[in-house]
Structure formats: structure tokens, C-alpha cells
Amino acid sequence: MKRILCSVVLILLLAAVCAQADTIFDSGSITFSATGTQFGRISRDGNASNWGEAKDFPGVTGAPAERGYELFTIDVGIYPYIQISMDDPDAALFDAAYEIAFSPVNSAPNYGLDVNYLGDPGTSEPFGNPSFFQIVVTPGSTIYVTVNEIVPGGGDGEPFQLLVEGFCDVDFDGATNGACPAATTPEPGSVALIGTGLLLLGSVRRYLSVEQK
């Protein structure tokens, strides 16, 4: 059974295995420390943003209760395709990306969380593995990644790691000689396949962990 599950995942992840990820930002293992306050939080709709199509803002829940957020300002460099992942073992946090600025306000209906919105992972720490999402940006621009607590006051001291990777195209190619070739057109089918593989990988890891206990 283990061999069958692993074989399926390996097939689905073939393209991802060959990927050349260029790390733009890696927070390392740190603990949450709020740098600002937002009102409510983005709804977790279960749909991760991907390169194939722009995701509509999913709405706000829990407003206007205050939640702390930690803001990371990141220069994307030469890369148009960005993948953001977060390892949040206690599933106490949620992340999202913005362009231009992140400016939450205490005003309905979306409390500023929809302004300059680029994307989010749709869920927290699936299957005990890092959540991830993808966005398309203008090379040379700056993005703002926020990590907010899900429950008011529940994020203090929570461990997490934020990783931002850059790719030149939807085939997960990195830069060559410090430059990206002409950008390609996203293929939703390929993105969905790799996403499915990553989720299956999480399931297999969880299954094997239980089997070994």
C-alpha cells in the first residue's frame, strides 16, 4: 500500500521535482510578533491562489474583532511568478500577499483587507504540511506578505517559517545567468496537477507517520 501511494505521488510531482526554485526570502524558524492590527481576517475558502488565474477576494470574517499581523516587505527581483509557503505547525496563523501597500482599516465591509490584494492559500497548514499559494507580479516590484493570527490574541509566540520563491515561468524554471527568459502563459491544468500532487504528498506523509506509530 505504501509503495502504491508513493508511486502515485511521485508521478504527480515529477515536474515539481525538476523545479529550480530561487529563494527570494526565507524567514527561518521564528515566532509570531505582531507589527500591526487588522480588523477581522480573510475568509478561508479552501482555494489557493495560483498562476493559472487571478483569485477573487474571498471576503472577511470575524470583523471587527482586532487581530495582530506581522508584515514582511519583499522585493521580487527579476521574477514574475512567485510562490509563497508557510510552515505553521499549530495552524494558528494565516498569510496573504499584497501589492503597493497593506493598509487595514476599521471600516466595513472588507476592512481594507481587499485593497491591493494579490492572493492567499485558502486554508491553514493542510495535512500538517506547509500551506502555499502562487501569484503573478511585475518583475522589480515589491510585495507585502502579511501573517495574521486566526484567533484574536492567539498568535503570540507561535512558531512559523515563511518562504518566498521566484520562478521565471510556469514550468518552475529559475533564472539563468541572472536573467529570466520571456515569460510564458500560465497553464491552469499543469498548475492544478502539481497542486494536487503536493496535497497528496501531505496525505501520504501523514499516513506513513500513523503507520509507523
GROMACS elastic network, one bead per residue, 0.5 to 0.9 nm:
[ bonds ]
;  ai    aj funct       b0    kb
    1     4     6  0.51814   500
    1     5     6  0.62906   500
    1     6     6  0.86262   500
    2     5     6  0.52718   500
    2     6     6  0.61337   500
    2     7     6  0.85310   500
    2   204     6  0.81858   500
    2   207     6  0.87702   500
    2   208     6  0.74539   500
    3     6     6  0.52001   500
    3     7     6  0.60325   500
    3     8     6  0.87011   500
    4     7     6  0.51387   500
    4     8     6  0.63440   500
    4     9     6  0.87760   500
    5     8     6  0.53362   500
    5     9     6  0.64259   500
    5    10     6  0.87176   500
    5   200     6  0.86132   500
    5   201     6  0.88228   500
    5   204     6  0.66775   500
    6     9     6  0.51643   500
    6    10     6  0.60636   500
    6    11     6  0.86734   500
    6   201     6  0.79624   500
    6   204     6  0.71200   500
    7    10     6  0.50878   500
    7    11     6  0.62724   500
    7    12     6  0.87305   500
    8    11     6  0.53311   500
    8    12     6  0.63960   500
    8    13     6  0.86539   500
    8   197     6  0.83597   500
    8   200     6  0.85061   500
    9    12     6  0.51595   500
    9    13     6  0.59953   500
    9    14     6  0.85212   500
    9   196     6  0.89554   500
    9   197     6  0.56868   500
    9   198     6  0.78976   500
    9   200     6  0.62423   500
    9   201     6  0.59028   500
    9   204     6  0.81567   500
   10    13     6  0.50749   500
   10    14     6  0.59862   500
   10    17     6  0.85736   500
   10   197     6  0.79536   500
   10   201     6  0.84944   500
   11    14     6  0.53466   500
   11    15     6  0.85776   500
   11   197     6  0.82172   500
   12    15     6  0.75674   500
   12    16     6  0.83512   500
   12   193     6  0.65970   500
   12   194     6  0.63168   500
   12   195     6  0.89345   500
   12   196     6  0.75415   500
   12   198     6  0.82712   500
   12   200     6  0.88033   500
   13    16     6  0.50816   500
   13    17     6  0.60475   500
   13    18     6  0.88250   500
   13   193     6  0.81949   500
   13   194     6  0.59895   500
   13   195     6  0.87732   500
   13   196     6  0.87393   500
   13   197     6  0.54208   500
   13   198     6  0.71285   500
   13   201     6  0.85733   500
   14    17     6  0.52413   500
   14    18     6  0.67388   500
   14   194     6  0.84795   500
   15    18     6  0.54310   500
   15    19     6  0.65780   500
   15   171     6  0.75370   500
   15   172     6  0.80650   500
   15   190     6  0.89909   500
   15   194     6  0.73677   500
   16    19     6  0.50284   500
   16    20     6  0.86384   500
   16   171     6  0.84232   500
   16   172     6  0.72323   500
   16   194     6  0.66925   500
   16   197     6  0.88639   500
   16   198     6  0.89101   500
   17    20     6  0.85774   500
   18   172     6  0.80658   500
   18   173     6  0.85734   500
   19   167     6  0.89507   500
   19   171     6  0.73989   500
   19   173     6  0.59074   500
   19   174     6  0.76599   500
   20   167     6  0.76504   500
   20   172     6  0.61699   500
   20   173     6  0.52052   500
   20   175     6  0.83224   500
   21   165     6  0.60564   500
   21   166     6  0.64463   500
   21   167     6  0.64439   500
   21   172     6  0.69352   500
   21   173     6  0.71030   500
   21   174     6  0.58164   500
   22   164     6  0.87124   500
   22   165     6  0.54631   500
   22   166     6  0.52571   500
   22   167     6  0.66259   500
   22   173     6  0.87482   500
   22   174     6  0.58752   500
   22   175     6  0.76050   500
   23    26     6  0.70467   500
   23   163     6  0.75229   500
   23   164     6  0.61893   500
   23   166     6  0.62988   500
   24    74     6  0.78692   500
   24    75     6  0.78125   500
   24    76     6  0.67015   500
   24    77     6  0.79402   500
   24   163     6  0.79046   500
   24   164     6  0.55159   500
   24   165     6  0.52326   500
   24   166     6  0.62110   500
   25    74     6  0.71984   500
   25    75     6  0.88008   500
   25    76     6  0.89440   500
   25   162     6  0.78152   500
   25   163     6  0.58140   500
   25   164     6  0.50035   500
   25   165     6  0.69300   500
   26    29     6  0.88858   500
   26   161     6  0.74251   500
   26   162     6  0.59179   500
   26   164     6  0.63993   500
   26   165     6  0.85916   500
   27    30     6  0.69361   500
   27   160     6  0.86604   500
   27   161     6  0.57801   500
   27   162     6  0.53532   500
   27   163     6  0.65598   500
   27   164     6  0.89549   500
   28   160     6  0.81637   500
   28   161     6  0.54391   500
   28   162     6  0.70597   500
   28   163     6  0.80280   500
   29    87     6  0.88531   500
   29   159     6  0.67813   500
   29   160     6  0.58205   500
   29   162     6  0.81234   500
   30   157     6  0.87057   500
   30   158     6  0.82614   500
   30   159     6  0.56042   500
   30   160     6  0.56722   500
   30   161     6  0.62239   500
   30   162     6  0.88327   500
   31   155     6  0.88102   500
   31   156     6  0.76656   500
   31   158     6  0.51357   500
   31   160     6  0.60083   500
   31   161     6  0.83372   500
   32    69     6  0.84203   500
   32    70     6  0.71112   500
   32    93     6  0.86574   500
   32   147     6  0.82097   500
   32   148     6  0.85919   500
   32   149     6  0.84870   500
   32   155     6  0.62140   500
   32   156     6  0.57015   500
   32   157     6  0.51712   500
   32   158     6  0.52520   500
   32   159     6  0.62632   500
   32   160     6  0.70726   500
   33    68     6  0.81255   500
   33    69     6  0.77006   500
   33    70     6  0.62748   500
   33   155     6  0.77972   500
   33   156     6  0.61386   500
   33   157     6  0.67059   500
   33   158     6  0.84028   500
   34    37     6  0.74986   500
   34    67     6  0.87764   500
   34    68     6  0.50301   500
   34    71     6  0.80547   500
   34   147     6  0.86659   500
   34   148     6  0.78648   500
   34   149     6  0.87201   500
   34   155     6  0.82716   500
   34   156     6  0.76154   500
   35    68     6  0.71574   500
   35    69     6  0.60004   500
   35    71     6  0.65386   500
   36    67     6  0.85144   500
   36    68     6  0.57764   500
   36    69     6  0.53954   500
   36    70     6  0.65021   500
   36    71     6  0.77569   500
   37    66     6  0.63362   500
   37    67     6  0.56508   500
   37    69     6  0.58780   500
   37    70     6  0.87142   500
   37   104     6  0.76650   500
   37   148     6  0.88301   500
   38    41     6  0.74245   500
   38    64     6  0.84521   500
   38    65     6  0.83239   500
   38    66     6  0.57235   500
   38    67     6  0.54002   500
   38    68     6  0.62729   500
   38    69     6  0.68256   500
   38   103     6  0.85684   500
   38   104     6  0.54225   500
   38   105     6  0.69091   500
   38   106     6  0.76621   500
   38   111     6  0.78001   500
   38   112     6  0.85882   500
   38   113     6  0.81918   500
   38   148     6  0.83094   500
   39    62     6  0.79073   500
   39    63     6  0.54693   500
   39    65     6  0.54828   500
   39    67     6  0.61292   500
   39    68     6  0.87171   500
   39   104     6  0.71198   500
   39   105     6  0.69988   500
   39   106     6  0.59956   500
   39   107     6  0.84262   500
   39   110     6  0.88990   500
   39   111     6  0.62804   500
   39   112     6  0.86890   500
   39   113     6  0.86263   500
   40    60     6  0.63808   500
   40    61     6  0.56656   500
   40    64     6  0.51310   500
   40    65     6  0.54283   500
   40    66     6  0.61891   500
   40    67     6  0.65995   500
   40   110     6  0.85276   500
   40   111     6  0.75163   500
   40   113     6  0.88122   500
   40   150     6  0.88227   500
   40   152     6  0.87661   500
   41    44     6  0.89209   500
   41    59     6  0.84788   500
   41    60     6  0.54739   500
   41    61     6  0.55883   500
   41    62     6  0.63310   500
   41    63     6  0.69921   500
   41    64     6  0.88819   500
   41    65     6  0.88528   500
   41    66     6  0.88819   500
   41    67     6  0.76086   500
   41    94     6  0.86700   500
   41   110     6  0.89508   500
   41   111     6  0.88398   500
   41   113     6  0.76592   500
   41   148     6  0.77740   500
   41   149     6  0.84244   500
   41   150     6  0.71446   500
   42    45     6  0.89207   500
   42    57     6  0.83489   500
   42    58     6  0.67933   500
   42    59     6  0.59050   500
   42    61     6  0.62204   500
   42    62     6  0.87144   500
   42    94     6  0.84703   500
   42    96     6  0.84644   500
   42   110     6  0.86581   500
   42   113     6  0.71397   500
   42   114     6  0.86173   500
   42   120     6  0.86643   500
   42   122     6  0.88684   500
   43    57     6  0.89680   500
   43    58     6  0.58794   500
   43    59     6  0.55968   500
   43    60     6  0.51659   500
   43    61     6  0.54886   500
   43    62     6  0.86597   500
   43   122     6  0.77266   500
   43   123     6  0.87774   500
   44    47     6  0.78459   500
   44    58     6  0.74680   500
   44    59     6  0.87627   500
   44    60     6  0.89402   500
   44    61     6  0.88320   500
   44    94     6  0.88523   500
   44   120     6  0.87342   500
   44   121     6  0.80939   500
   44   123     6  0.52191   500
   44   124     6  0.79030   500
   45    48     6  0.83587   500
   45    58     6  0.65785   500
   45    59     6  0.89458   500
   45   121     6  0.89304   500
   45   122     6  0.51696   500
   45   123     6  0.68883   500
   46   121     6  0.75914   500
   46   123     6  0.52287   500
   46   124     6  0.88856   500
   47    50     6  0.89923   500
   47    55     6  0.83871   500
   47   120     6  0.82905   500
   47   121     6  0.66613   500
   47   123     6  0.73325   500
   48    55     6  0.80548   500
   48   119     6  0.77042   500
   48   120     6  0.60009   500
   48   123     6  0.74346   500
   48   131     6  0.87622   500
   48   132     6  0.72208   500
   48   133     6  0.53173   500
   48   134     6  0.75974   500
   49    52     6  0.85469   500
   49    53     6  0.76807   500
   49    54     6  0.68872   500
   49    55     6  0.55605   500
   49    56     6  0.89072   500
   49   118     6  0.83471   500
   49   119     6  0.53533   500
   49   120     6  0.57493   500
   49   121     6  0.60959   500
   49   122     6  0.74574   500
   49   132     6  0.85930   500
   49   133     6  0.51888   500
   49   134     6  0.54322   500
   49   135     6  0.65926   500
   50    53     6  0.62304   500
   50    54     6  0.71442   500
   50    55     6  0.76570   500
   50    83     6  0.85607   500
   50   119     6  0.82398   500
   50   121     6  0.89353   500
   50   133     6  0.60294   500
   50   135     6  0.59959   500
   50   136     6  0.82700   500
   50   188     6  0.80601   500
   50   191     6  0.70681   500
   50   192     6  0.83219   500
   50   195     6  0.89970   500
   51    54     6  0.73051   500
   51    81     6  0.72445   500
   51    82     6  0.85008   500
   51   133     6  0.88068   500
   51   134     6  0.57507   500
   51   135     6  0.57210   500
   51   136     6  0.61069   500
   51   170     6  0.72899   500
   51   186     6  0.58961   500
   51   187     6  0.78115   500
   51   188     6  0.72626   500
   51   191     6  0.70920   500
   52   170     6  0.87114   500
   52   185     6  0.83660   500
   52   187     6  0.55619   500
   52   189     6  0.79749   500
   52   190     6  0.86465   500
   52   191     6  0.66841   500
   52   192     6  0.84450   500
   53   186     6  0.79621   500
   53   187     6  0.89661   500
   53   188     6  0.71662   500
   54   118     6  0.80187   500
   54   119     6  0.79219   500
   54   135     6  0.79289   500
   54   136     6  0.84447   500
   55    58     6  0.81578   500
   55   118     6  0.78073   500
   55   119     6  0.64364   500
   55   120     6  0.85053   500
   56    59     6  0.88554   500
   56   117     6  0.89626   500
   56   118     6  0.89130   500
   56   119     6  0.81955   500
   57    60     6  0.88433   500
   57   113     6  0.87818   500
   57   114     6  0.62100   500
   57   117     6  0.71435   500
   57   118     6  0.84030   500
   57   119     6  0.76108   500
   57   120     6  0.89218   500
   58   114     6  0.86527   500
   58   122     6  0.85572   500
   59   109     6  0.84626   500
   59   110     6  0.65737   500
   59   113     6  0.84399   500
   59   114     6  0.76938   500
   60    63     6  0.70083   500
   60   109     6  0.76558   500
   60   110     6  0.57265   500
   60   111     6  0.78618   500
   60   113     6  0.76796   500
   60   114     6  0.86469   500
   61    64     6  0.85043   500
   61   110     6  0.88052   500
   62    65     6  0.61180   500
   62    66     6  0.87712   500
   62   151     6  0.88876   500
   63    66     6  0.75062   500
   63   106     6  0.87467   500
   63   108     6  0.83083   500
   63   109     6  0.88365   500
   63   110     6  0.85801   500
   63   111     6  0.79493   500
   64   106     6  0.69083   500
   64   107     6  0.82459   500
   64   108     6  0.82528   500
   64   111     6  0.80026   500
   65   152     6  0.70543   500
   66   152     6  0.62126   500
   66   153     6  0.84437   500
   67   148     6  0.68357   500
   67   149     6  0.60629   500
   67   150     6  0.74496   500
   67   151     6  0.71818   500
   67   153     6  0.66324   500
   67   154     6  0.86320   500
   67   155     6  0.86947   500
   68   147     6  0.85771   500
   68   148     6  0.57899   500
   68   149     6  0.60009   500
   68   150     6  0.89869   500
   68   152     6  0.72697   500
   68   153     6  0.71938   500
   68   154     6  0.89708   500
   68   155     6  0.75697   500
   68   156     6  0.86450   500
   69   146     6  0.63525   500
   69   147     6  0.54273   500
   69   149     6  0.64629   500
   69   155     6  0.87537   500
   70   145     6  0.84016   500
   70   146     6  0.57092   500
   70   147     6  0.51944   500
   70   148     6  0.62908   500
   70   149     6  0.89263   500
   71   102     6  0.83831   500
   71   144     6  0.67722   500
   71   145     6  0.59267   500
   71   147     6  0.65237   500
   71   148     6  0.86529   500
   72   143     6  0.83322   500
   72   144     6  0.56977   500
   72   145     6  0.51234   500
   72   146     6  0.62649   500
   72   147     6  0.82283   500
   73   142     6  0.69409   500
   73   143     6  0.60842   500
   73   145     6  0.65331   500
   73   146     6  0.88236   500
   74    77     6  0.89414   500
   74   141     6  0.86567   500
   74   142     6  0.55565   500
   74   143     6  0.53488   500
   74   144     6  0.62332   500
   74   145     6  0.75905   500
   74   164     6  0.86030   500
   75   139     6  0.89456   500
   75   140     6  0.68538   500
   75   141     6  0.60712   500
   75   143     6  0.64266   500
   75   144     6  0.88700   500
   76    79     6  0.59488   500
   76    80     6  0.77895   500
   76    82     6  0.77744   500
   76   137     6  0.81062   500
   76   138     6  0.83044   500
   76   139     6  0.64129   500
   76   140     6  0.59760   500
   76   141     6  0.59672   500
   76   142     6  0.59607   500
   76   143     6  0.70657   500
   76   164     6  0.88547   500
   76   165     6  0.87174   500
   76   166     6  0.71408   500
   77    80     6  0.85465   500
   77   139     6  0.58443   500
   77   141     6  0.69690   500
   77   142     6  0.82552   500
   77   166     6  0.83844   500
   78   138     6  0.85202   500
   78   140     6  0.57538   500
   78   141     6  0.87381   500
   78   166     6  0.82276   500
   78   167     6  0.88241   500
   78   168     6  0.79746   500
   78   175     6  0.83561   500
   78   178     6  0.83870   500
   78   179     6  0.69547   500
   78   180     6  0.68907   500
   79    82     6  0.69981   500
   79   136     6  0.89091   500
   79   137     6  0.77423   500
   79   138     6  0.76866   500
   79   139     6  0.51739   500
   79   140     6  0.75854   500
   79   165     6  0.89417   500
   79   166     6  0.53447   500
   79   167     6  0.56549   500
   79   168     6  0.55294   500
   79   169     6  0.84710   500
   79   174     6  0.85818   500
   79   175     6  0.82385   500
   79   179     6  0.88497   500
   79   180     6  0.72403   500
   80   135     6  0.83953   500
   80   136     6  0.56194   500
   80   138     6  0.55921   500
   80   139     6  0.51480   500
   80   140     6  0.86289   500
   80   166     6  0.73592   500
   80   167     6  0.68372   500
   80   168     6  0.62230   500
   80   169     6  0.74897   500
   80   180     6  0.89952   500
   80   183     6  0.75745   500
   81   134     6  0.73115   500
   81   135     6  0.62032   500
   81   137     6  0.64199   500
   81   138     6  0.87068   500
   81   139     6  0.86749   500
   81   165     6  0.84593   500
   81   166     6  0.58631   500
   81   167     6  0.50870   500
   81   168     6  0.61796   500
   81   169     6  0.63425   500
   81   170     6  0.72094   500
   81   172     6  0.85418   500
   81   183     6  0.89540   500
   82   133     6  0.84871   500
   82   134     6  0.56261   500
   82   135     6  0.53485   500
   82   136     6  0.62097   500
   82   137     6  0.73114   500
   82   164     6  0.69699   500
   82   165     6  0.57483   500
   82   167     6  0.62486   500
   82   168     6  0.88602   500
   83   132     6  0.69919   500
   83   133     6  0.57815   500
   83   135     6  0.65370   500
   83   136     6  0.89071   500
   83   163     6  0.82372   500
   83   164     6  0.58695   500
   83   165     6  0.52341   500
   83   166     6  0.64958   500
   83   167     6  0.79944   500
   84    96     6  0.88450   500
   84    97     6  0.86079   500
   84   120     6  0.88076   500
   84   121     6  0.85380   500
   84   131     6  0.83620   500
   84   132     6  0.54630   500
   84   133     6  0.54835   500
   84   134     6  0.62178   500
   84   135     6  0.82279   500
   84   145     6  0.88458   500
   84   162     6  0.74116   500
   84   163     6  0.57982   500
   84   165     6  0.64171   500
   84   166     6  0.89468   500
   85    95     6  0.88223   500
   85   121     6  0.83053   500
   85   130     6  0.61556   500
   85   131     6  0.54893   500
   85   133     6  0.65408   500
   85   134     6  0.87844   500
   85   161     6  0.82920   500
   85   162     6  0.60516   500
   85   163     6  0.52737   500
   85   164     6  0.65547   500
   85   165     6  0.84673   500
   86    94     6  0.84891   500
   86    95     6  0.76507   500
   86   124     6  0.89224   500
   86   125     6  0.77702   500
   86   129     6  0.88551   500
   86   130     6  0.51764   500
   86   131     6  0.54677   500
   86   132     6  0.64130   500
   86   160     6  0.68897   500
   86   161     6  0.55734   500
   86   163     6  0.62093   500
   86   164     6  0.87916   500
   87    91     6  0.86119   500
   87   125     6  0.68715   500
   87   128     6  0.87518   500
   87   129     6  0.67951   500
   87   131     6  0.66772   500
   87   132     6  0.89333   500
   87   159     6  0.85055   500
   87   160     6  0.53994   500
   87   161     6  0.51006   500
   87   162     6  0.66394   500
   87   163     6  0.84295   500
   88    91     6  0.53045   500
   88    92     6  0.69787   500
   88    93     6  0.67049   500
   88    94     6  0.85265   500
   88   124     6  0.78412   500
   88   125     6  0.61018   500
   88   128     6  0.84880   500
   88   129     6  0.81775   500
   88   130     6  0.66017   500
   88   131     6  0.80939   500
   88   158     6  0.80389   500
   88   159     6  0.65298   500
   88   161     6  0.68070   500
   88   162     6  0.87382   500
   89    92     6  0.79806   500
   89   125     6  0.70509   500
   89   128     6  0.67709   500
   89   129     6  0.78414   500
   89   130     6  0.80856   500
   89   158     6  0.86348   500
   89   159     6  0.72088   500
   89   160     6  0.69935   500
   90    93     6  0.80194   500
   90   125     6  0.80454   500
   90   128     6  0.86691   500
   90   158     6  0.74856   500
   90   159     6  0.78956   500
   90   160     6  0.86970   500
   91    94     6  0.78993   500
   91   124     6  0.56120   500
   91   125     6  0.54809   500
   91   126     6  0.85849   500
   91   128     6  0.83531   500
   91   150     6  0.85127   500
   92   124     6  0.78152   500
   92   125     6  0.88497   500
   92   148     6  0.86571   500
   92   149     6  0.60808   500
   92   150     6  0.57347   500
   92   151     6  0.73014   500
   92   154     6  0.69125   500
   92   155     6  0.62034   500
   92   158     6  0.72436   500
   93   124     6  0.71039   500
   93   125     6  0.87539   500
   93   147     6  0.64520   500
   93   148     6  0.55418   500
   93   150     6  0.53546   500
   93   151     6  0.83276   500
   93   154     6  0.85885   500
   93   155     6  0.66506   500
   93   158     6  0.81425   500
   93   160     6  0.83549   500
   94   120     6  0.84192   500
   94   121     6  0.81855   500
   94   122     6  0.88754   500
   94   123     6  0.76639   500
   94   124     6  0.61883   500
   94   125     6  0.87619   500
   94   146     6  0.80707   500
   94   147     6  0.55100   500
   94   148     6  0.53910   500
   94   149     6  0.64202   500
   94   150     6  0.64648   500
   95   120     6  0.63658   500
   95   121     6  0.72723   500
   95   124     6  0.86328   500
   95   145     6  0.68227   500
   95   146     6  0.53503   500
   95   148     6  0.62902   500
   95   149     6  0.89333   500
   96   117     6  0.79296   500
   96   118     6  0.75841   500
   96   119     6  0.58160   500
   96   121     6  0.72125   500
   96   133     6  0.87827   500
   96   144     6  0.83269   500
   96   145     6  0.56725   500
   96   146     6  0.54504   500
   96   147     6  0.68447   500
   96   148     6  0.86657   500
   97   102     6  0.86516   500
   97   116     6  0.86211   500
   97   117     6  0.63784   500
   97   118     6  0.53234   500
   97   119     6  0.54603   500
   97   120     6  0.64227   500
   97   135     6  0.82573   500
   97   143     6  0.66809   500
   97   144     6  0.56103   500
   97   146     6  0.63612   500
   98   101     6  0.64289   500
   98   102     6  0.62259   500
   98   114     6  0.89346   500
   98   115     6  0.79772   500
   98   116     6  0.52829   500
   98   119     6  0.72900   500
   98   142     6  0.89449   500
   98   143     6  0.57011   500
   98   145     6  0.63176   500
   98   146     6  0.80484   500
   99   102     6  0.75315   500
   99   115     6  0.88612   500
   99   116     6  0.52743   500
   99   117     6  0.66723   500
   99   118     6  0.66324   500
   99   137     6  0.84990   500
   99   141     6  0.82132   500
   99   142     6  0.66814   500
   99   144     6  0.60954   500
   99   145     6  0.88685   500
  100   116     6  0.65514   500
  100   141     6  0.85573   500
  100   142     6  0.70281   500
  100   143     6  0.68612   500
  100   144     6  0.75851   500
  101   115     6  0.84282   500
  101   116     6  0.67584   500
  101   142     6  0.89409   500
  101   143     6  0.77615   500
  101   144     6  0.64874   500
  102   112     6  0.80929   500
  102   113     6  0.76363   500
  102   115     6  0.74823   500
  102   116     6  0.71160   500
  102   117     6  0.83011   500
  102   144     6  0.66321   500
  102   145     6  0.84399   500
  102   146     6  0.80365   500
  103   111     6  0.89803   500
  103   112     6  0.61055   500
  103   113     6  0.73639   500
  103   115     6  0.75639   500
  103   116     6  0.88260   500
  104   107     6  0.87194   500
  104   110     6  0.88851   500
  104   111     6  0.58489   500
  104   113     6  0.56884   500
  104   114     6  0.87943   500
  104   115     6  0.83616   500
  105   108     6  0.85294   500
  105   110     6  0.86312   500
  105   112     6  0.51790   500
  105   113     6  0.79795   500
  106   110     6  0.88795   500
  106   111     6  0.53827   500
  106   112     6  0.77288   500
  107   110     6  0.71184   500
  107   112     6  0.73376   500
  108   111     6  0.51938   500
  108   112     6  0.82401   500
  109   112     6  0.84003   500
  110   113     6  0.57516   500
  110   114     6  0.61233   500
  110   115     6  0.86045   500
  111   114     6  0.76011   500
  111   115     6  0.88952   500
  112   115     6  0.54441   500
  112   116     6  0.88369   500
  113   116     6  0.80905   500
  113   117     6  0.70772   500
  114   117     6  0.52337   500
  114   118     6  0.88089   500
  117   120     6  0.87401   500
  118   135     6  0.65955   500
  118   136     6  0.82611   500
  118   137     6  0.86824   500
  118   143     6  0.88640   500
  119   122     6  0.86906   500
  119   133     6  0.73365   500
  119   134     6  0.73478   500
  119   135     6  0.64162   500
  120   123     6  0.82338   500
  120   132     6  0.80005   500
  120   133     6  0.60166   500
  120   134     6  0.79515   500
  120   135     6  0.87066   500
  121   124     6  0.74292   500
  121   131     6  0.62146   500
  121   132     6  0.53913   500
  121   134     6  0.80976   500
  122   131     6  0.85825   500
  122   132     6  0.87961   500
  122   133     6  0.81900   500
  123   126     6  0.69512   500
  123   131     6  0.70592   500
  123   132     6  0.89034   500
  124   130     6  0.81069   500
  124   131     6  0.60862   500
  125   128     6  0.55700   500
  125   129     6  0.55519   500
  125   130     6  0.51452   500
  125   132     6  0.86485   500
  126   129     6  0.56172   500
  126   130     6  0.67788   500
  126   131     6  0.61438   500
  126   199     6  0.76779   500
  126   202     6  0.75165   500
  126   203     6  0.89590   500
  127   130     6  0.84095   500
  127   199     6  0.76940   500
  127   202     6  0.54496   500
  127   203     6  0.60483   500
  127   205     6  0.84779   500
  127   206     6  0.67438   500
  128   131     6  0.88788   500
  128   202     6  0.70911   500
  128   203     6  0.87313   500
  128   205     6  0.88616   500
  128   206     6  0.73776   500
  129   199     6  0.86290   500
  129   202     6  0.59201   500
  129   203     6  0.89968   500
  129   205     6  0.87612   500
  129   206     6  0.88858   500
  130   161     6  0.89568   500
  130   202     6  0.88852   500
  137   140     6  0.87641   500
  137   141     6  0.72961   500
  137   142     6  0.88282   500
  137   143     6  0.83989   500
  138   141     6  0.56613   500
  138   142     6  0.86440   500
  139   142     6  0.86750   500
  147   162     6  0.88396   500
  148   155     6  0.75434   500
  149   152     6  0.64923   500
  149   153     6  0.71776   500
  149   154     6  0.61287   500
  149   156     6  0.81474   500
  150   153     6  0.85662   500
  150   154     6  0.70064   500
  150   155     6  0.73583   500
  151   154     6  0.50354   500
  151   155     6  0.72641   500
  152   155     6  0.75572   500
  153   156     6  0.65629   500
  154   157     6  0.87228   500
  154   158     6  0.81276   500
  155   158     6  0.54229   500
  155   159     6  0.88411   500
  156   159     6  0.89869   500
  166   172     6  0.85788   500
  166   173     6  0.88975   500
  166   174     6  0.71533   500
  166   175     6  0.87951   500
  167   170     6  0.74157   500
  167   171     6  0.82901   500
  167   172     6  0.55456   500
  167   173     6  0.55576   500
  167   175     6  0.72091   500
  167   180     6  0.83750   500
  168   171     6  0.81767   500
  168   172     6  0.69593   500
  168   173     6  0.55694   500
  168   174     6  0.54804   500
  168   175     6  0.62143   500
  168   179     6  0.85145   500
  168   180     6  0.53271   500
  168   181     6  0.69397   500
  168   182     6  0.81006   500
  168   183     6  0.65579   500
  168   184     6  0.83745   500
  169   172     6  0.57889   500
  169   173     6  0.58601   500
  169   174     6  0.78467   500
  169   180     6  0.83119   500
  169   181     6  0.83277   500
  169   182     6  0.83071   500
  169   183     6  0.56805   500
  169   184     6  0.56424   500
  169   185     6  0.80090   500
  169   186     6  0.78892   500
  170   173     6  0.73612   500
  170   183     6  0.84471   500
  170   184     6  0.67716   500
  170   185     6  0.74764   500
  170   186     6  0.57286   500
  170   187     6  0.72627   500
  170   190     6  0.83273   500
  170   191     6  0.76906   500
  171   184     6  0.86878   500
  171   186     6  0.88329   500
  171   190     6  0.84676   500
  171   191     6  0.89188   500
  173   176     6  0.88907   500
  173   180     6  0.88113   500
  174   179     6  0.87749   500
  174   180     6  0.74115   500
  175   178     6  0.55800   500
  175   179     6  0.51571   500
  175   181     6  0.78786   500
  176   179     6  0.54281   500
  176   180     6  0.64345   500
  176   181     6  0.81788   500
  177   180     6  0.84253   500
  180   183     6  0.77318   500
  181   184     6  0.88432   500
  184   187     6  0.89520   500
  186   189     6  0.89803   500
  186   190     6  0.84401   500
  186   191     6  0.80083   500
  187   190     6  0.55762   500
  187   191     6  0.64374   500
  187   192     6  0.87440   500
  188   191     6  0.51128   500
  188   192     6  0.59914   500
  188   193     6  0.85445   500
  189   192     6  0.51551   500
  189   193     6  0.61735   500
  189   194     6  0.87930   500
  190   193     6  0.50780   500
  190   194     6  0.63524   500
  190   195     6  0.85669   500
  191   194     6  0.53631   500
  191   195     6  0.61293   500
  191   196     6  0.86184   500
  192   196     6  0.60714   500
  192   197     6  0.85789   500
  193   196     6  0.51546   500
  193   197     6  0.62710   500
  193   198     6  0.88025   500
  194   198     6  0.62916   500
  194   199     6  0.87395   500
  195   198     6  0.51736   500
  195   199     6  0.63725   500
  195   200     6  0.86733   500
  196   199     6  0.51739   500
  196   200     6  0.61559   500
  196   201     6  0.85403   500
  197   200     6  0.50409   500
  197   201     6  0.60466   500
  197   202     6  0.86618   500
  198   202     6  0.63975   500
  198   203     6  0.88143   500
  199   202     6  0.51104   500
  199   203     6  0.64452   500
  199   204     6  0.88043   500
  200   204     6  0.61649   500
  200   205     6  0.85823   500
  201   204     6  0.51021   500
  201   205     6  0.61674   500
  201   206     6  0.85863   500
  202   205     6  0.51913   500
  202   206     6  0.62206   500
  202   207     6  0.85802   500
  203   206     6  0.51573   500
  203   207     6  0.60668   500
  203   208     6  0.86189   500
  204   208     6  0.60039   500
  204   209     6  0.83607   500
  205   208     6  0.52496   500
  205   209     6  0.60565   500
  205   210     6  0.86956   500
  206   209     6  0.51145   500
  206   210     6  0.63713   500
  206   211     6  0.87325   500
  207   210     6  0.52669   500
  207   211     6  0.62220   500
  207   212     6  0.87463   500
  208   212     6  0.61673   500
  208   213     6  0.88080   500
  209   212     6  0.53196   500
  209   213     6  0.66413   500
  210   213     6  0.53492   500
